[in-house]
Amino acid sequence: MTPQEKVIEDIAKRHLLVDTLETRNNDSQDFYEVAVWCIKAALDEAFEAGKNASAIDAT
């Protein structure tokens, strides 16, 4: 797993309560009902992680 994939999976676990981002070919395991504020929090954190990664790459 790449560092980027690890960050994305960690965000999904914390904000979206998703066990894994791997496809399991089972509707009850691959589809989730998630509150919009959880999605917003996950996207905000992912955006910040991207900004931080860009700042590190620039140095």
N, CA, C and O of each residue as an XYZ file, in Angstrom:
236
protein
N       0.859     -1.176      0.000
C       0.000      0.000      0.000
C       0.903      1.237      0.000
O       1.830      1.343      0.804
N       0.622      2.153     -0.900
C       1.417      3.376     -0.977
C       1.064      4.307      0.189
O       0.009      4.156      0.804
N       1.934      5.259      0.491
C       1.601      6.223      1.553
C       0.304      6.977      1.272
O      -0.476      7.240      2.187
N       0.075      7.325      0.004
C      -1.161      8.018     -0.362
C      -2.371      7.133     -0.083
O      -3.360      7.599      0.482
N      -2.303      5.874     -0.470
C      -3.416      4.946     -0.223
C      -3.663      4.777      1.269
O      -4.813      4.675      1.696
N      -2.601      4.747      2.066
C      -2.733      4.607      3.519
C      -3.459      5.810      4.110
O      -4.348      5.650      4.946
N      -3.087      7.010      3.681
C      -3.747      8.224      4.176
C      -5.224      8.208      3.811
O      -6.077      8.512      4.646
N      -5.527      7.855      2.568
C      -6.919      7.827      2.111
C      -7.724      6.797      2.890
O      -8.852      7.075      3.296
N      -7.163      5.617      3.104
C      -7.879      4.587      3.856
C      -8.079      5.003      5.308
O      -9.139      4.750      5.880
N      -7.087      5.630      5.907
C      -7.227      6.110      7.291
C      -8.342      7.142      7.402
O      -9.126      7.113      8.351
N      -8.416      8.052      6.440
C      -9.486      9.060      6.432
C     -10.846      8.378      6.290
O     -11.792      8.736      6.991
N     -10.949      7.414      5.404
C     -12.218      6.691      5.198
C     -12.634      5.954      6.468
O     -13.813      5.933      6.820
N     -11.672      5.355      7.149
C     -11.993      4.625      8.383
C     -12.494      5.568      9.470
O     -13.479      5.273     10.146
N     -11.819      6.697      9.637
C     -12.182      7.627     10.712
C     -13.482      8.374     10.454
O     -14.315      8.494     11.352
N     -13.662      8.875      9.240
C     -14.807      9.743      8.971
C     -16.013      9.020      8.383
O     -17.154      9.411      8.632
N     -15.771      7.980      7.613
C     -16.865      7.319      6.899
C     -17.204      5.949      7.482
O     -18.158      5.301      7.049
N     -16.417      5.514      8.467
C     -16.613      4.224      9.133
C     -16.585      3.065      8.136
O     -17.372      2.123      8.227
N     -15.655      3.164      7.184
C     -15.465      2.142      6.156
C     -14.308      1.255      6.591
O     -13.217      1.753      6.868
N     -14.531     -0.047      6.652
C     -13.479     -0.971      7.091
C     -12.322     -1.034      6.113
O     -11.160     -1.035      6.518
N     -12.631     -1.085      4.840
C     -11.623     -1.197      3.797
C     -12.134     -0.529      2.532
O     -13.342     -0.399      2.334
N     -11.219     -0.111      1.687
C     -11.602      0.452      0.399
C     -11.465     -0.575     -0.713
O     -11.601     -0.234     -1.888
N     -11.202     -1.812     -0.365
C     -11.141     -2.902     -1.335
C     -12.554     -3.319     -1.732
O     -13.439     -3.406     -0.881
N     -12.767     -3.574     -3.012
C     -14.060     -4.077     -3.481
C     -14.223     -5.517     -3.008
O     -13.318     -6.336     -3.166
N     -15.386     -5.821     -2.425
C     -15.643     -7.169     -1.927
C     -16.747     -7.881     -2.708
O     -17.118     -9.010     -2.389
N     -17.272     -7.199     -3.747
C     -18.310     -7.793     -4.596
C     -19.515     -8.295     -3.805
O     -20.073     -9.356     -4.083
N     -19.892     -7.502     -2.819
C     -21.040     -7.823     -1.985
C     -21.692     -6.487     -1.630
O     -21.080     -5.655     -0.959
N     -22.925     -6.281     -2.076
C     -23.576     -4.986     -1.873
C     -23.571     -4.544     -0.412
O     -23.349     -3.366     -0.130
N     -23.807     -5.454      0.511
C     -23.882     -5.060      1.916
C     -22.517     -4.652      2.463
O     -22.442     -3.987      3.497
N     -21.439     -5.038      1.787
C     -20.100     -4.662      2.225
C     -19.481     -3.541      1.375
O     -18.511     -2.913      1.799
N     -20.020     -3.294      0.213
C     -19.438     -2.309     -0.700
C     -20.194     -0.983     -0.755
O     -19.674     -0.013     -1.307
N     -21.394     -0.912     -0.206
C     -22.180      0.317     -0.220
C     -22.479      0.736      1.211
O     -22.805     -0.093      2.060
N     -22.362      2.038      1.467
C     -22.542      2.565      2.815
C     -23.526      3.721      2.794
O     -23.642      4.434      1.797
N     -24.226      3.898      3.892
C     -25.055      5.084      4.090
C     -24.256      5.996      5.010
O     -23.957      5.642      6.150
N     -23.915      7.175      4.499
C     -23.017      8.073      5.226
C     -23.624      9.467      5.276
O     -24.142      9.966      4.277
N     -23.559     10.081      6.429
C     -24.074     11.444      6.599
C     -23.214     12.429      5.807
O     -22.003     12.250      5.674
N     -23.858     13.464      5.288
C     -23.138     14.448      4.473
C     -22.041     15.153      5.271
O     -21.003     15.492      4.703
N     -22.240     15.381      6.567
C     -21.205     16.049      7.360
C     -19.982     15.149      7.529
O     -18.870     15.650      7.691
N     -20.170     13.830      7.495
C     -19.033     12.908      7.532
C     -18.267     12.946      6.209
O     -17.036     12.908      6.188
N     -19.008     13.020      5.120
C     -18.364     13.125      3.805
C     -17.586     14.431      3.725
O     -16.455     14.447      3.238
N     -18.174     15.524      4.197
C     -17.499     16.815      4.165
C     -16.221     16.770      4.999
O     -15.182     17.262      4.560
N     -16.285     16.193      6.186
C     -15.099     16.100      7.051
C     -13.996     15.283      6.377
O     -12.821     15.645      6.447
N     -14.374     14.184      5.726
C     -13.394     13.349      5.036
C     -12.760     14.103      3.876
O     -11.547     14.034      3.682
N     -13.565     14.819      3.105
C     -13.035     15.589      1.975
C     -12.149     16.742      2.451
O     -11.117     17.022      1.841
N     -12.543     17.403      3.525
C     -11.715     18.476      4.086
C     -10.348     17.941      4.517
O      -9.318     18.554      4.237
N     -10.347     16.801      5.194
C      -9.084     16.213      5.649
C      -8.230     15.761      4.469
O      -7.012     15.933      4.482
N      -8.859     15.188      3.457
C      -8.115     14.763      2.269
C      -7.506     15.968      1.555
O      -6.372     15.898      1.079
N      -8.245     17.063      1.479
C      -7.744     18.288      0.858
C      -6.525     18.802      1.618
O      -5.516     19.156      1.008
N      -6.614     18.844      2.941
C      -5.498     19.298      3.762
C      -4.287     18.372      3.615
O      -3.150     18.840      3.558
N      -4.528     17.077      3.555
C      -3.425     16.123      3.373
C      -2.736     16.378      2.030
O      -1.511     16.290      1.937
N      -3.502     16.688      1.008
C      -2.933     17.002     -0.298
C      -2.105     18.277     -0.263
O      -1.025     18.337     -0.851
N      -2.607     19.292      0.421
C      -1.846     20.538      0.554
C      -0.547     20.291      1.308
O       0.504     20.803      0.922
N      -0.615     19.517      2.370
C       0.586     19.223      3.163
C       1.590     18.433      2.349
O       2.791     18.689      2.435
N       1.125     17.483      1.564
C       2.018     16.687      0.725
C       2.682     17.563     -0.323
O       3.862     17.381     -0.623
N       1.946     18.504     -0.880
C       2.518     19.424     -1.872
C       3.588     20.290     -1.260
O       4.614     20.549     -1.889
N       3.364     20.745     -0.036
C       4.344     21.586      0.655
C       5.619     20.803      0.936
O       6.718     21.347      0.830
N       5.481     19.540      1.291
C       6.645     18.691      1.555
C       7.406     18.437      0.256
O       8.636     18.488      0.243
N       6.695     18.164     -0.833
C       7.326     17.908     -2.119
C       8.061     19.131     -2.642
O       9.049     18.999     -3.364
N       7.591     20.315     -2.286
C       8.183     21.556     -2.786
C       9.525     21.870     -2.136
O      10.297     22.675     -2.657
N       9.802     21.240     -1.008
C      11.061     21.532     -0.307
C      12.199     20.683     -0.794
O      13.320     20.812     -0.301
